Amino acid sequence: YADVSQNRRPSLFFSGAGVFKSLIQRCWAQDPKDRPTFKNLVNELQESQYLKGVDQNEFNQYVNYILS
């Protein structure tokens, strides 16, 4: 809580961080208006740059589960 309230965020030095870095940073934006909606997240994550190595069927099942 203290880190978030002081606008501290973790470093993004993990495998594959490049593709997700911008998305993650938008999700933790200080101003809630700057954060993507869940629907926007799902739409963006369905783009091919995020789906390399991901089972598309499993992803869609999970999205349907979350949205139901």
Secondary structure, DSSP 8 states (H G I E B T S, - for coil): -HHHHTT------STTHHHHHHHHHHHT-SSGGGS--HHHHHHHHTSGGG-TT--HHHHHHHHHHHH-
